[in-house]
């Protein structure tokens, strides 16, 4: 792979992304910290709605901060829209294949090629738009958006290596990223949909480590197979098409001169 053209991330956007990450961690893990008789445990759907209401404005604020600082211009928005359209088609194609969606490979390659900020925005946006296209809209959507945004962000944090096996690093991240995404989404619904009559059930008010142990057993015995299938899908797609996709993205970024500052000379230069 060639040296990446990373779209910069402003200090304001970094702060906003940090705030969204903190809110997201709380949104995924709060059941572990409440008491057994807490009324919050019976209002999971309402909590998801409020989380969506908080997430979307913060994403818009990130976009506005990037526009203000010149990191997000018309060319960048156009590229984001094209990639969202491609990702939506990929999700429509792979929506009937459990653990075999090609969309996540594109999110990882996009984050890797264009940077963690662009990867974050792309992951959240493409999950939202593809959910509207496929009809997969529900209380799980804001959590899917955030988990996929984290996937694109972490891909953009991977180091640039000076060897031809660099694509193998991205493929390895794709394998780990699939398990990460699946486990995070399992953590969202596990306390509320497994029931209370098994050894892998969430027990409200129980010790955090005890509940986490039950969750890991649940994840290993019920969802790991699907996550491993998605890992294999990511590895195959990234190894097969990763170099071509990243070269196309790098070529587009260089041709569009993302992040370049306009300079103005005197009228003498025009004569």
N, C-alpha and C positions, 0 to 999 in steps of 0.2 A: 504493500500500500504506500501511497505518497503521503507526504506530510499533510496533516489535516488543516482545514481552514475553519477554525472554531469561531462561531459567532459570539462575541463577548457578552458578558452578563454584568449589568451595572450593580453598584452597591445597594441601591434601593431594592432592586429585584432580588438580590441575594437575601436581604432582610425579609422580604415578603415570602420568599420560598422557605426560609427558615421558620417563619410563623405558620405557614401552611403545613410544614412537616410536623411541627409541634402539635398543631390541632389534629392532624391525621393520626399521630401516635396515640393521642388521647381518645380519638374516635374509635380506634381499633381495640384499645385495651381497657377502656373504662369499666367494663363489667367485672374485671378482676379486682377492682378496688372498692366496690360498693358492698353494703351490708345485705344480708339475705332478704330482709323485708323492704328493701328500697323500692319506691314506686317507679324508679327509672327502668327497672328490669321488665316492666310491662309496657313500656313506651318506646320500644326499639324502632318501630316504623316512624314515629314522630321525630325521634332523634336523627334518623337518617335524612329526613326532610330538612331539618335545621342545618345539618352538616352540609347538604347540597347548597342551601341558601348562603352559607358562609364561604364555601369553596369557590363558587362561580365568581362572586365579586373580587375575591383575592386574585384569581387568575386574570381577570380584567385589569386589576391594578398593576399586576406584573407586566401585562402587555402595554399599558399606558406608560409605565416607567421606562420600558425599553424604547418606546416611540419617543419619549421625551429626551432620552439620552442618545438617540440616534442609532441604537443597536437593532431596532425593528423598524424597517422602512417598507415601502411598497413592494420592493423586490422580495424581501424576506417574507412578507405576508403572502405574496403570490406563491412562493415556494411552499410555505406551510399549507396553503389551500390545496395545492396539487398533491402534496404528500398525504393530506387527510383524505382526499378523494381516492387515491390509490389504496390507502389503508382500509377505507370503508369497503371497497370492492374485495379486498383480500379477506376481510372478516365475513362478508356475505358468502364468499366462496367456502370458507373454512368453518362456518357457523355450525354445520352439522357433524363436524368431526371433533369428538371430545379429546382434548389434549393435543390436537394437531392443527391449531390455528397459525397460519403463516404471518399474521399481523405482528406478533411480538418480535419476530426476527427483524422486520422493517423498523420497528420502534428502536430496537437496540442498535441497528446499523445507522439510523438517523442520529441518535444521540451521540454515538461514537464519532461520526463524521462532522457534525455541525456544532457539537458542544452541549454541555449539561443543561444550560438554560433553554436552548431550542428543544432539546430532548424532553425536558419537563413539560413545556407547553404542548409539544406534539403528542406526547403520551396521553395527556389529559384530554386534549381536543379530539383526537382521533377516536378515543373510546366513547366520548359523548356523541359524536356524529355517527359513528358506526352503530351505536345502540339505537339511535333514532331510525337508522336505515333497516336494521334487522328486527326491530320491535323488542329488543332485550332491555326494556326500560322498567326499572323498579327501584326499591330502596337500596339495592346493591350497587346502583350506578355510580354514585359519588365515590364509593369505596374502590370500585374498579378504576375510575378515573385517576384517583390518587395513587393507587398501587402501580398503574401503568406509567404515570408520570415519574414515580420513583425509579422505575426500570429505565426509562429514557435518561433520567438525570445521572444515575449510577454508571450507565454506559458511557456517558460523556466524561466521566471522571477517570476512565481507564487511561493508563499512560501510553504515550507514543513510543513504540519500540523501533529500533533500527535493524530489523531483520525480517526476512521474508515470511517467517512464521507468525507475523503479527495477526493475521486473520484467525489463527488458532486461538489467540488470546480472546478475541471477540467471541468466537464460538464457545470457548470454555465459559465465558461470562453468560452466554445465552443458555447454557445448560444450568448453571447456578441460578440465573435470573428466573427461569421457569419455575423452579422449586420455590424460590422466594415469593413470586407472585401468587402461586397456588397456596402456599402456607399462610400468607397475609390474608387472602380472601377467606380461607378456612377459619381464621381467627375471628373474622367479622361475624360469620353466622353460627359458629360452633356453640356459643353459650345459649342460643335460642332455639335451635332446630334439632339438636341431638336427643333431647329429652333428659329425664332425671333418673332413669332406672338402669343405668349401665355403668361399668367401671371407667368409661371414657367420657362421661357426661360432665358438664360444668356444674359445680356446686356453689351457688351464691353464698358469699361470705366466708368461704373456705380459704385456707392459706394460699397465697399467690403461687408459691412454688409447687404446691400440690395440684392446683388447677392447671398450671403450665405442664406438669408431667402428664396429666390426663389429656391435655390438648396434643402433646407430641405423640402420644400413643394413638389418639384418634387420627392424627394426620398420617402417621405411618401405616395404619391399617385400612384406611378408607380412601385417601386421596393421592398417596404417593405414586401409585401406578399411573394415574392420569398426568401427574406432574412430570414423571420420568418420560412419558410419551411426548409431552410438549418439549422437554429437554432435547430429546432425540430429533424432533422436528426442527428446533432452533439450530442445532448443530449442523444438520444436513443442509438446511437452507443457507446458513451463513457460510459454510465451506463451499457450497456450490455457487452461490450468487453474491457473496459478500464483497469480493474484490470488485466485481462489475458495478454493484450498487454504490459502493463508497467512491469509486472513481467518478461515476456520474455525478454524485453529490458534490465531490470536491471540484469537479470541472465547472459545475453550475455555480458554486460559491465563488470560485476564482473569477469566472466570467462576469458575475454580477457585482463583484468587488464589495461583498458585505463588510460593513464596518469601516469602509473608506470614507474619509471626510472630504467634503467638497471644498475646493480652494478657488479663489477668484483673483484674477490678475487685473492689471490696469487695461485701459482701452488700447494702449499701444500694442499689446500682444495680439489684438485682433486685426491689425493693419498689415 
